[in-house]
Amino acid sequence: MLFYGGVILYSILFALILLGQWYNDKYRSIVHLKLSWSVFFVGLAVNSAAFMLCSFWFIEDPVYTYFVAGGYIALTLALTAFFFAMERILPYSSHHAFTILGCLSAIITVFAPPSLYEVIALLIAILALAGIMLFLRHTIRNTTGDTRRNVRAIVVGFLIAWIGFLGRSDFTYYNLGEIVYSFGTILLLVGGIVFGYALSYSVALDELDWRNQLVSLYVIQEGGLLVFHHDFVETLDVNQALTAAGMSGVQSLFQEIIKTEEGLNVVSIGDNDILFSHSGVLTCVLVVNDPYRTLLHKVDEFIARFESIFGALIGRFSGSLNDFDAAKELIEEIFYER
């Protein structure tokens, strides 16, 4: 019962941490991955609580059956949240097949006889294993450095928890004994902790290709004066100073129209999006293909650090872009990190 309690406690803890991260993200949405992971841990907590109650207290029918059914339904819903997250991350067009199968499994569990609960749980667990393997294959190919290490921790934690789930099943208890069953619960606890810890520190896993979205970056002083410019891809030969002045003018126009001192945040033009971040007398403009949350955070980080490093130079800026050549190192650190 102690290890059951540990699974419940840490599942609730990670659910609250991930829910808090989702809530505090100013770009949050109902399809945000952090919210999906939070739902996963809520389902795992309810599943473990139901199994613990029917194992130690409610051991007679029909209450026993109700709690077992509730535990399996919670498990299928937890894995459905996991499938939803996986399908947001993976570049393959699965047409939400995994998520739909997860929902169907939960519905079938409601009407299925208790003898089929373990079969349904095993089938959805196999689907989850297939999903995590596809996730591993995709992310290992598209990540490096700290991000890759974080992804490996997520996969290792999930696999440990998956083995623990199998070890904690009734089939294991009745055929392999209580020791193996208890060991499975321990593995579920350890795997859940590793999985939750890695997720709580993970990057936006559905935006692993954020570097491919970068087009160009401008740092503009009040009045439309270009301070710094960097192209991430080859672009048409344009006058960057005029472009910067034009962006500043557009922002001033919108501020006048809506009668606000606040600057623009995101503007969509054709196939591109333009992300704005403001700090003191500077505005950073990042042109991208898609307005990922990762990029919104990165442009905020860049302009804050740019002003911190070059604040003294900005006050006496003479118009020479060479004064800020050292900012290329900041570009490398923030946008080309490995």
KOLKOLVO-880421 format. One record per residue (C-alpha): residue number from 1; x, y, z; residue in one letter. Coordinates in steps of 0.25 Angstrom, whole numbers, plus 5000, padded with zeros to 4 digits. Example, Ala and Ser with C-alpha at 12.3 -4.5 7.8 and 13.67 -1.06 7.14 Angstrom:
<recs>
+-----+------+-------+------+---------+
! num ! east ! north !   up ! residuo !
+-----+------+-------+------+---------+
!   1 ! 5049 !  4982 ! 5031 !       a !
!   2 ! 5055 !  4996 ! 5029 !       s !
+-----+------+-------+------+---------+
</recs>
This chain:
<recs>
+-----+------+-------+------+---------+
! num ! east ! north !   up ! residuo !
+-----+------+-------+------+---------+
!   1 ! 5000 !  5000 ! 5000 !       m !
!   2 ! 5012 !  5009 ! 5003 !       l !
!   3 ! 5016 !  5009 ! 4988 !       f !
!   4 ! 5002 !  5011 ! 4983 !       y !
!   5 ! 5002 !  5023 ! 4992 !       g !
!   6 ! 5015 !  5028 ! 4986 !       g !
!   7 ! 5009 !  5026 ! 4971 !       v !
!   8 ! 4997 !  5034 ! 4975 !       i !
!   9 ! 5005 !  5045 ! 4982 !       l !
!  10 ! 5015 !  5047 ! 4971 !       y !
!  11 ! 5004 !  5046 ! 4960 !       s !
!  12 ! 4996 !  5057 ! 4967 !       i !
!  13 ! 5009 !  5065 ! 4969 !       l !
!  14 ! 5014 !  5065 ! 4955 !       f !
!  15 ! 4999 !  5067 ! 4950 !       a !
!  16 ! 4999 !  5080 ! 4958 !       l !
!  17 ! 5013 !  5085 ! 4954 !       i !
!  18 ! 5009 !  5083 ! 4939 !       l !
!  19 ! 4996 !  5089 ! 4941 !       l !
!  20 ! 5003 !  5101 ! 4947 !       g !
!  21 ! 5013 !  5102 ! 4936 !       q !
!  22 ! 5001 !  5102 ! 4926 !       w !
!  23 ! 4993 !  5112 ! 4934 !       y !
!  24 ! 5005 !  5122 ! 4935 !       n !
!  25 ! 5008 !  5121 ! 4920 !       d !
!  26 ! 5003 !  5134 ! 4914 !       k !
!  27 ! 5001 !  5126 ! 4901 !       y !
!  28 ! 4994 !  5114 ! 4907 !       r !
!  29 ! 4982 !  5107 ! 4899 !       s !
!  30 ! 4973 !  5096 ! 4902 !       i !
!  31 ! 4982 !  5087 ! 4893 !       v !
!  32 ! 4995 !  5091 ! 4900 !       h !
!  33 ! 5004 !  5079 ! 4903 !       l !
!  34 ! 5006 !  5082 ! 4917 !       k !
!  35 ! 4991 !  5081 ! 4920 !       l !
!  36 ! 4991 !  5067 ! 4913 !       s !
!  37 ! 5002 !  5062 ! 4921 !       w !
!  38 ! 4995 !  5067 ! 4934 !       s !
!  39 ! 4982 !  5060 ! 4930 !       v !
!  40 ! 4991 !  5047 ! 4928 !       f !
!  41 ! 4996 !  5048 ! 4942 !       f !
!  42 ! 4982 !  5051 ! 4948 !       v !
!  43 ! 4977 !  5038 ! 4941 !       g !
!  44 ! 4989 !  5030 ! 4946 !       l !
!  45 ! 4986 !  5035 ! 4961 !       a !
!  46 ! 4971 !  5032 ! 4959 !       v !
!  47 ! 4975 !  5018 ! 4954 !       n !
!  48 ! 4985 !  5015 ! 4965 !       s !
!  49 ! 4975 !  5020 ! 4976 !       a !
!  50 ! 4964 !  5011 ! 4970 !       a !
!  51 ! 4973 !  4999 ! 4970 !       f !
!  52 ! 4978 !  5002 ! 4984 !       m !
!  53 ! 4964 !  5003 ! 4990 !       l !
!  54 ! 4958 !  4991 ! 4983 !       c !
!  55 ! 4971 !  4983 ! 4988 !       s !
!  56 ! 4970 !  4987 ! 5002 !       f !
!  57 ! 4956 !  4991 ! 5006 !       w !
!  58 ! 4945 !  4989 ! 4996 !       f !
!  59 ! 4948 !  4974 ! 4993 !       i !
!  60 ! 4934 !  4970 ! 4991 !       e !
!  61 ! 4924 !  4971 ! 4979 !       d !
!  62 ! 4918 !  4980 ! 4974 !       p !
!  63 ! 4927 !  4991 ! 4979 !       v !
!  64 ! 4939 !  4984 ! 4976 !       y !
!  65 ! 4935 !  4983 ! 4961 !       t !
!  66 ! 4931 !  4997 ! 4961 !       y !
!  67 ! 4945 !  5002 ! 4966 !       f !
!  68 ! 4953 !  4992 ! 4957 !       v !
!  69 ! 4944 !  4998 ! 4945 !       a !
!  70 ! 4947 !  5012 ! 4949 !       g !
!  71 ! 4962 !  5009 ! 4950 !       g !
!  72 ! 4963 !  5004 ! 4936 !       y !
!  73 ! 4954 !  5015 ! 4931 !       i !
!  74 ! 4964 !  5025 ! 4937 !       a !
!  75 ! 4976 !  5017 ! 4931 !       l !
!  76 ! 4970 !  5018 ! 4917 !       t !
!  77 ! 4967 !  5032 ! 4918 !       l !
!  78 ! 4981 !  5035 ! 4924 !       a !
!  79 ! 4987 !  5028 ! 4912 !       l !
!  80 ! 4977 !  5035 ! 4902 !       t !
!  81 ! 4983 !  5048 ! 4907 !       a !
!  82 ! 4997 !  5042 ! 4905 !       f !
!  83 ! 4993 !  5038 ! 4891 !       f !
!  84 ! 4987 !  5052 ! 4888 !       f !
!  85 ! 5001 !  5058 ! 4893 !       a !
!  86 ! 5008 !  5048 ! 4884 !       m !
!  87 ! 5000 !  5052 ! 4872 !       e !
!  88 ! 5003 !  5066 ! 4874 !       r !
!  89 ! 5018 !  5064 ! 4874 !       i !
!  90 ! 5020 !  5054 ! 4863 !       l !
!  91 ! 5020 !  5059 ! 4849 !       p !
!  92 ! 5012 !  5047 ! 4843 !       y !
!  93 ! 4998 !  5048 ! 4839 !       s !
!  94 ! 4991 !  5038 ! 4848 !       s !
!  95 ! 4977 !  5045 ! 4847 !       h !
!  96 ! 4976 !  5044 ! 4862 !       h !
!  97 ! 4975 !  5029 ! 4861 !       a !
!  98 ! 4982 !  5027 ! 4874 !       f !
!  99 ! 4974 !  5037 ! 4881 !       t !
! 100 ! 4961 !  5031 ! 4876 !       i !
! 101 ! 4965 !  5017 ! 4879 !       l !
! 102 ! 4968 !  5022 ! 4894 !       g !
! 103 ! 4954 !  5028 ! 4895 !       c !
! 104 ! 4947 !  5015 ! 4889 !       l !
! 105 ! 4955 !  5007 ! 4899 !       s !
! 106 ! 4949 !  5015 ! 4911 !       a !
! 107 ! 4935 !  5014 ! 4905 !       i !
! 108 ! 4937 !  4999 ! 4903 !       i !
! 109 ! 4942 !  4997 ! 4917 !       t !
! 110 ! 4929 !  5004 ! 4923 !       v !
! 111 ! 4920 !  4993 ! 4916 !       f !
! 112 ! 4930 !  4981 ! 4916 !       a !
! 113 ! 4930 !  4970 ! 4926 !       p !
! 114 ! 4941 !  4970 ! 4937 !       p !
! 115 ! 4948 !  4958 ! 4930 !       s !
! 116 ! 4951 !  4967 ! 4918 !       l !
! 117 ! 4957 !  4979 ! 4926 !       y !
! 118 ! 4971 !  4973 ! 4926 !       e !
! 119 ! 4971 !  4970 ! 4911 !       v !
! 120 ! 4966 !  4984 ! 4908 !       i !
! 121 ! 4977 !  4990 ! 4917 !       a !
! 122 ! 4988 !  4981 ! 4911 !       l !
! 123 ! 4984 !  4985 ! 4897 !       l !
! 124 ! 4984 !  5000 ! 4900 !       i !
! 125 ! 4997 !  4998 ! 4907 !       a !
! 126 ! 5003 !  4992 ! 4894 !       i !
! 127 ! 4998 !  5004 ! 4887 !       l !
! 128 ! 5005 !  5013 ! 4897 !       a !
! 129 ! 5018 !  5006 ! 4894 !       l !
! 130 ! 5016 !  5007 ! 4879 !       a !
! 131 ! 5014 !  5022 ! 4882 !       g !
! 132 ! 5026 !  5024 ! 4890 !       i !
! 133 ! 5035 !  5017 ! 4880 !       m !
! 134 ! 5030 !  5026 ! 4869 !       l !
! 135 ! 5033 !  5038 ! 4878 !       f !
! 136 ! 5047 !  5033 ! 4881 !       l !
! 137 ! 5050 !  5030 ! 4866 !       r !
! 138 ! 5045 !  5044 ! 4863 !       h !
! 139 ! 5052 !  5052 ! 4874 !       t !
! 140 ! 5065 !  5045 ! 4874 !       i !
! 141 ! 5066 !  5049 ! 4859 !       r !
! 142 ! 5062 !  5063 ! 4861 !       n !
! 143 ! 5069 !  5067 ! 4875 !       t !
! 144 ! 5083 !  5069 ! 4880 !       t !
! 145 ! 5090 !  5073 ! 4893 !       g !
! 146 ! 5081 !  5076 ! 4905 !       d !
! 147 ! 5068 !  5074 ! 4898 !       t !
! 148 ! 5072 !  5060 ! 4893 !       r !
! 149 ! 5076 !  5056 ! 4908 !       r !
! 150 ! 5063 !  5061 ! 4913 !       n !
! 151 ! 5056 !  5053 ! 4902 !       v !
! 152 ! 5063 !  5040 ! 4906 !       r !
! 153 ! 5060 !  5042 ! 4921 !       a !
! 154 ! 5045 !  5044 ! 4917 !       i !
! 155 ! 5046 !  5031 ! 4909 !       v !
! 156 ! 5053 !  5023 ! 4919 !       v !
! 157 ! 5043 !  5028 ! 4930 !       g !
! 158 ! 5031 !  5024 ! 4922 !       f !
! 159 ! 5037 !  5010 ! 4919 !       l !
! 160 ! 5040 !  5007 ! 4933 !       i !
! 161 ! 5026 !  5011 ! 4937 !       a !
! 162 ! 5021 !  5003 ! 4926 !       w !
! 163 ! 5028 !  4990 ! 4931 !       i !
! 164 ! 5023 !  4994 ! 4945 !       g !
! 165 ! 5009 !  4995 ! 4940 !       f !
! 166 ! 5010 !  4981 ! 4934 !       l !
! 167 ! 5016 !  4976 ! 4947 !       g !
! 168 ! 5005 !  4982 ! 4955 !       r !
! 169 ! 4994 !  4975 ! 4948 !       s !
! 170 ! 4984 !  4964 ! 4954 !       d !
! 171 ! 4990 !  4954 ! 4944 !       f !
! 172 ! 5004 !  4956 ! 4950 !       t !
! 173 ! 4998 !  4955 ! 4964 !       y !
! 174 ! 4991 !  4942 ! 4962 !       y !
! 175 ! 5002 !  4935 ! 4953 !       n !
! 176 ! 5015 !  4941 ! 4958 !       l !
! 177 ! 5012 !  4944 ! 4972 !       g !
! 178 ! 5012 !  4956 ! 4981 !       e !
! 179 ! 5027 !  4959 ! 4981 !       i !
! 180 ! 5027 !  4962 ! 4966 !       v !
! 181 ! 5014 !  4969 ! 4967 !       y !
! 182 ! 5020 !  4978 ! 4978 !       s !
! 183 ! 5033 !  4980 ! 4969 !       f !
! 184 ! 5024 !  4985 ! 4958 !       g !
! 185 ! 5017 !  4995 ! 4967 !       t !
! 186 ! 5031 !  5000 ! 4971 !       i !
! 187 ! 5035 !  5001 ! 4956 !       l !
! 188 ! 5022 !  5009 ! 4953 !       l !
! 189 ! 5026 !  5019 ! 4964 !       l !
! 190 ! 5041 !  5020 ! 4959 !       v !
! 191 ! 5037 !  5021 ! 4945 !       g !
! 192 ! 5026 !  5031 ! 4948 !       g !
! 193 ! 5035 !  5040 ! 4956 !       i !
! 194 ! 5046 !  5040 ! 4944 !       v !
! 195 ! 5035 !  5042 ! 4934 !       f !
! 196 ! 5029 !  5054 ! 4941 !       g !
! 197 ! 5042 !  5061 ! 4945 !       y !
! 198 ! 5047 !  5060 ! 4931 !       a !
! 199 ! 5034 !  5065 ! 4925 !       l !
! 200 ! 5033 !  5077 ! 4935 !       s !
! 201 ! 5047 !  5082 ! 4930 !       y !
! 202 ! 5044 !  5079 ! 4915 !       s !
! 203 ! 5044 !  5088 ! 4904 !       v !
! 204 ! 5031 !  5089 ! 4896 !       a !
! 205 ! 5032 !  5075 ! 4890 !       l !
! 206 ! 5022 !  5079 ! 4878 !       d !
! 207 ! 5032 !  5090 ! 4874 !       e !
! 208 ! 5045 !  5082 ! 4872 !       l !
! 209 ! 5047 !  5087 ! 4858 !       d !
! 210 ! 5046 !  5102 ! 4863 !       w !
! 211 ! 5060 !  5105 ! 4857 !       r !
! 212 ! 5054 !  5102 ! 4843 !       n !
! 213 ! 5044 !  5113 ! 4845 !       q !
! 214 ! 5054 !  5124 ! 4847 !       l !
! 215 ! 5055 !  5135 ! 4835 !       v !
! 216 ! 5061 !  5148 ! 4840 !       s !
! 217 ! 5062 !  5156 ! 4853 !       l !
! 218 ! 5063 !  5171 ! 4855 !       y !
! 219 ! 5066 !  5180 ! 4867 !       v !
! 220 ! 5060 !  5194 ! 4865 !       i !
! 221 ! 5061 !  5206 ! 4874 !       q !
! 222 ! 5050 !  5216 ! 4877 !       e !
! 223 ! 5047 !  5224 ! 4864 !       g !
! 224 ! 5050 !  5212 ! 4855 !       g !
! 225 ! 5065 !  5213 ! 4855 !       l !
! 226 ! 5071 !  5199 ! 4852 !       l !
! 227 ! 5081 !  5194 ! 4862 !       v !
! 228 ! 5084 !  5180 ! 4859 !       f !
! 229 ! 5080 !  5170 ! 4848 !       h !
! 230 ! 5082 !  5155 ! 4845 !       h !
! 231 ! 5077 !  5146 ! 4834 !       d !
! 232 ! 5075 !  5131 ! 4838 !       f !
! 233 ! 5072 !  5128 ! 4823 !       v !
! 234 ! 5076 !  5134 ! 4810 !       e !
! 235 ! 5066 !  5145 ! 4807 !       t !
! 236 ! 5063 !  5155 ! 4796 !       l !
! 237 ! 5073 !  5166 ! 4795 !       d !
! 238 ! 5065 !  5177 ! 4803 !       v !
! 239 ! 5069 !  5190 ! 4810 !       n !
! 240 ! 5068 !  5185 ! 4825 !       q !
! 241 ! 5068 !  5200 ! 4830 !       a !
! 242 ! 5056 !  5203 ! 4822 !       l !
! 243 ! 5049 !  5190 ! 4826 !       t !
! 244 ! 5052 !  5193 ! 4841 !       a !
! 245 ! 5046 !  5207 ! 4839 !       a !
! 246 ! 5034 !  5201 ! 4832 !       g !
! 247 ! 5032 !  5191 ! 4844 !       m !
! 248 ! 5033 !  5202 ! 4854 !       s !
! 249 ! 5023 !  5211 ! 4846 !       g !
! 250 ! 5013 !  5199 ! 4845 !       v !
! 251 ! 5014 !  5197 ! 4860 !       q !
! 252 ! 5012 !  5212 ! 4863 !       s !
! 253 ! 5000 !  5212 ! 4853 !       l !
! 254 ! 4993 !  5201 ! 4861 !       f !
! 255 ! 4996 !  5207 ! 4874 !       q !
! 256 ! 4989 !  5220 ! 4869 !       e !
! 257 ! 4977 !  5212 ! 4863 !       i !
! 258 ! 4974 !  5205 ! 4876 !       i !
! 259 ! 4979 !  5216 ! 4886 !       k !
! 260 ! 4989 !  5208 ! 4894 !       t !
! 261 ! 5003 !  5209 ! 4898 !       e !
! 262 ! 5005 !  5194 ! 4897 !       e !
! 263 ! 5013 !  5189 ! 4885 !       g !
! 264 ! 5009 !  5178 ! 4875 !       l !
! 265 ! 5012 !  5163 ! 4879 !       n !
! 266 ! 5009 !  5155 ! 4867 !       v !
! 267 ! 5005 !  5159 ! 4853 !       v !
! 268 ! 5002 !  5149 ! 4841 !       s !
! 269 ! 5006 !  5153 ! 4827 !       i !
! 270 ! 5004 !  5143 ! 4816 !       g !
! 271 ! 5012 !  5131 ! 4819 !       d !
! 272 ! 5020 !  5137 ! 4830 !       n !
! 273 ! 5018 !  5142 ! 4844 !       d !
! 274 ! 5025 !  5154 ! 4851 !       i !
! 275 ! 5027 !  5153 ! 4866 !       l !
! 276 ! 5030 !  5166 ! 4874 !       f !
! 277 ! 5036 !  5167 ! 4887 !       s !
! 278 ! 5039 !  5180 ! 4895 !       h !
! 279 ! 5049 !  5184 ! 4905 !       s !
! 280 ! 5051 !  5199 ! 4909 !       g !
! 281 ! 5054 !  5207 ! 4896 !       v !
! 282 ! 5056 !  5194 ! 4888 !       l !
! 283 ! 5047 !  5185 ! 4880 !       t !
! 284 ! 5052 !  5172 ! 4875 !       c !
! 285 ! 5045 !  5167 ! 4862 !       v !
! 286 ! 5046 !  5152 ! 4858 !       l !
! 287 ! 5041 !  5147 ! 4845 !       v !
! 288 ! 5037 !  5133 ! 4845 !       v !
! 289 ! 5029 !  5122 ! 4837 !       n !
! 290 ! 5020 !  5118 ! 4849 !       d !
! 291 ! 5018 !  5126 ! 4862 !       p !
! 292 ! 5023 !  5115 ! 4872 !       y !
! 293 ! 5022 !  5118 ! 4887 !       r !
! 294 ! 5037 !  5114 ! 4887 !       t !
! 295 ! 5040 !  5125 ! 4878 !       l !
! 296 ! 5032 !  5135 ! 4885 !       l !
! 297 ! 5040 !  5132 ! 4898 !       h !
! 298 ! 5053 !  5132 ! 4890 !       k !
! 299 ! 5050 !  5146 ! 4885 !       v !
! 300 ! 5047 !  5151 ! 4899 !       d !
! 301 ! 5060 !  5145 ! 4904 !       e !
! 302 ! 5068 !  5151 ! 4893 !       f !
! 303 ! 5063 !  5165 ! 4894 !       i !
! 304 ! 5065 !  5165 ! 4910 !       a !
! 305 ! 5079 !  5160 ! 4909 !       r !
! 306 ! 5082 !  5169 ! 4897 !       f !
! 307 ! 5078 !  5181 ! 4905 !       e !
! 308 ! 5085 !  5176 ! 4918 !       s !
! 309 ! 5098 !  5174 ! 4910 !       i !
! 310 ! 5098 !  5186 ! 4901 !       f !
! 311 ! 5090 !  5196 ! 4909 !       g !
! 312 ! 5101 !  5206 ! 4910 !       a !
! 313 ! 5104 !  5206 ! 4895 !       l !
! 314 ! 5089 !  5208 ! 4892 !       i !
! 315 ! 5089 !  5222 ! 4899 !       g !
! 316 ! 5101 !  5227 ! 4890 !       r !
! 317 ! 5097 !  5219 ! 4877 !       f !
! 318 ! 5103 !  5226 ! 4865 !       s !
! 319 ! 5096 !  5218 ! 4854 !       g !
! 320 ! 5107 !  5208 ! 4851 !       s !
! 321 ! 5102 !  5194 ! 4852 !       l !
! 322 ! 5117 !  5190 ! 4855 !       n !
! 323 ! 5115 !  5194 ! 4869 !       d !
! 324 ! 5107 !  5182 ! 4872 !       f !
! 325 ! 5114 !  5171 ! 4864 !       d !
! 326 ! 5116 !  5164 ! 4877 !       a !
! 327 ! 5101 !  5161 ! 4877 !       a !
! 328 ! 5104 !  5150 ! 4867 !       k !
! 329 ! 5110 !  5142 ! 4879 !       e !
! 330 ! 5096 !  5144 ! 4886 !       l !
! 331 ! 5089 !  5139 ! 4873 !       i !
! 332 ! 5098 !  5127 ! 4873 !       e !
! 333 ! 5095 !  5124 ! 4888 !       e !
! 334 ! 5080 !  5126 ! 4888 !       i !
! 335 ! 5076 !  5122 ! 4874 !       f !
! 336 ! 5087 !  5111 ! 4870 !       y !
! 337 ! 5088 !  5105 ! 4884 !       e !
! 338 ! 5092 !  5090 ! 4883 !       r !
+-----+------+-------+------+---------+
</recs>
